Amino acid sequence: MVTKCLEKGSEFLPEYRDSVVESFQHLRGKSVMFLHAFVVMPDHWHALLTLREKTSLQQLISDICRHGNPSVTWGGSRVRSPSRK
């Protein structure tokens, strides 16, 4: 699971939320990831995804943010990997 936040104290404008959704759809269409689920909240997004071969998580997060709207100021990211048993 990946979480990406806006800069502290910021919130998405409606058109920016839409651009993040479009970004997920665009990148899913390019077959760079399996997108299982995502949600866009007022100041961050969460995604449950599986990377395809030759795709780095860092590059994917960067592409989602850049495609969404390059003028948005992003804060930190949090990545949680499933525990293996």
Secondary structure, DSSP 8 states (H G I E B T S, - for coil): -EEEEESTT----HHHHHHHHHHHHHHHHTTSEEEEEEEE-SSEEEEEEEE-TT--HHHHHHHHHHHH-TTS-EEEEEE------
